[in-house]
Amino acid sequence: MKKILKILLVVVLIAAVASGWFLYNNRDYIKALLLAGKTSGEEISATIGESERKTVQTLGKYIPIREYSEPNGEYRGLESEKESVENIKNAIDYDSLDEIQVEIAKYILRLYELKSKYLGEAEALIQKAKDEFYALPQEEWTTDNRTRIILKHSKDAYSALAQCDSEVNNICNDLEKYLKDNNADTSIVKEIKKAYEEEKTLKKAFYMKKYIGE
C-alpha cells in the first residue's frame, strides 16, 4: 500500500515540477496524497468526523440548529454522506427560522445533497477501476497495473470534481447575492467555502486510502 502511494506521489510531484499550472490547480490533491501516505484510515475517518462537527457548529451561528445526530460509526463514504443529509435536515429548527434563515437553510441543504451526489459518482468510479483491475488475470495483479488503472480513471475523477466545484461555487455565489440584496451578513459564504475545501482534501485522502489499501 505505501509503495503504491509513493508511486502516485512521485508521479504527481513530477507533474507539479513540470507544470506550474498543475501545482496551482491541484494543491488539494497533493495534500490528500501526502495525508493518505502518512495517516491511517482510522485517523482520516476521525478527522472527517471532527470536520463535520465543526461545520455544523459553524452553521449554528447563522441558523438555529437543534442537537445534531452524527452518522453512526466511522466515516463510510456515501453511506455516511446520506446520513449527514438526513441528520442536518432533522437538526434545523425550522420553527425558529426568520425569512432570511429559511433561504440560508435551503442553500445549505442543496450543498449537503450535492456532496452526497458527487460522493456517489466517486464511489462508482472507484468500483469501475476495481472491476477493471480484478478482471485481469491474477498474475497481472501488479503494482504497475494497479497504478496504471488508477491514473487512467483520474481524468473522469478530475472532471466530476471540477463539476462539483463549479456547482458549489454557483450555490455560494447565489447565496451571497441573496444576502447582499437583503442587507444581510455574508460571512457564512466564506465559512462554507473554507469547510468545503477542507472536507474535499480529507475525503480524497479517505478514498485514496480505502482503494489503495484493498
N, C-alpha and C positions, 0 to 999 in steps of 0.2 A: 504493500500500500504506500509506504513512504517513498519507495523507489519511483512509483508512477507519479506521485505528487511532485517529486523533484524533477522528473522529466517534463511534466507540464509547466512547472515554474520556469525551468530553463528556456523552454520554447517561448513562453510569454515574455520573459525578460530579454531574450534575443530580439524579439519583435519590437519590444519597447525601445531598446537601444537603437534599432534600425529606423524607427519611426516615432518622432515626437508626437504625431497625431495619435498613434496607438496608445502611448503612455498617457496622454491627456484624457482621452475618451474612455479608458479602461482602468482608471485608478481603483475603482471599487472591485474589479475583477482580480487585480493583482493583490489587493488587500485580502480578498476572500481566499485566494490560493495560499497566501502566507499564513492566514489564520487556520485553514484546514490542515496545513502541513505541520503546525506546531501545537494544535489544540485537539483534545479528544472530542468525540462526538457528543459525549455527555456534557462536557463543558460548553460546547457550542449550543446545545439544546437549552441548557440552563440560562445562557446569556440571552438567547432569543426570548425566553420567558421573562427575564428581567426587563428587556427592552419593551416587551408588550405591556408589562405593568406600568412602566414609566410613561408610555404613550397614553394609556388610559388615564393616569393621574394628570397628565398634561391636558388632555381633553376636558377633564373635570374642572379646569379653570375657566372654561368657556361655555360649557353646557352642564346642567345638573345630571350627575350620574349616581345611580344607586350602587349598592355593593356589586362589584363585578366578579362573575364566576370565571375563573381561568379554565382553559382547556385541561382536560384530565391527563395526568401523567406527563411524560417527556414530550417535547415537540415532535410531531409525526407528519410534518409536511401538510399536504392538502387536507387531511382529516382534521388537524388542529386548526387550520385556517377556517374551515367550515364551522367549527365550533366557535371560533372567535367572532364570526359574523353573527351567529345567533346570540352569543353572550353579550355583545355590545348592543344589539337590538333590545335585549331584555334589560340591560343596565341603564339605558337612557330613561330619565324621569320625564316622560312626555307631558305629564300633567303640569309640570313646573316650567315648561319652556315658554319664553316670550316669542314674539313673531320672528325676530332675527335668529334666535336659537333654534327655532324649528327648521329654518333654512340651513343653518350650520349642521344640524343633525342629519339632514338629508344628504349633504355633501360628504359627511363622514361615513355614512352607510354606503354610499357609492364607492368610496375608496376601499372600504373593507371588502365589498363584493368584488371589486376589481382585482384586489390582491388574490382572492380565492380563485378567480377565473384564470389568472396567469400562472398561479401555482399549479393548477390543473394541467395547463399546457406544458409546464416544465416537467411534471411527472410523466406526461405522455411521451415527451422527447427522451427522457431517461429510459423509459421502458422500451422505446423503439431502438435505442442504442444497445441496450442489454440484449434484446431479442436478436439483433444483428450479430453481436459478439458470440452468443451462445449457439447460434445457428452454424457457426464454423465447426469443422471437425475438432475434436477435443485437443488434438496435438497442435492446433493453431491457436489455442487459448493463451496467447503470449502477451507479454507487456507491450511489445511493439504494436500488435493488432489492437489491443485494448486502447492504447493511446491514439492510434490512427482513427479508430471509430469515434472516440470522444471528440477529437478535433474536427472530424467530418461533420458531426452534428452540431458543432459550436455555431456554425453560421445560422442555423434555424433558431438556436437559443438566443443569439445576439438580436435577430430580427424580432423575436417575441418580446425580448426585454426592451428594445427600442420602442416598440408599440406601447408597452405598458408605461414606460417613462413618459411618452407623449400624452397618453390619456390622463395620467396622474397630473402632469403639468397643465393640461387643459382644465381639469377639475379645479386645481388650485387657482388658476387664473380667473375662472368663473366665480369662485368663492370670493376671491379678493375684490373683484369688480362689484359683486353684490354688496359686500361690506362697505366699500368706499362709497357706493351710491347711496347707502343708508347711514353714512357718517358713523360707522361702527369700527371698533378696534380690528385691525387686520393682522395682528401679531400671530394669530393661530395659523395663518398660512405658512409662515416661516417655520413654526413648530412642526407642522405636518410634513413639510419638505425634509426637514432635518431627520425626523423619525423614519421617513420612507427610505432615505439614503442609508441610514444605519441598519435598518431591517434588511434592505436589499443585500448588503455585504454579508450579513450574518446568514441569511438564507442561501445565498450562493455557496458559502462555506459548508453549510449543512448538507446540501445536495452533492457537493464535491466529495465530502467525507463519506456520505451514505453510498454513493455509486462506486467510488474507487475502493471503498472498504469491503465490497462484496466479492 
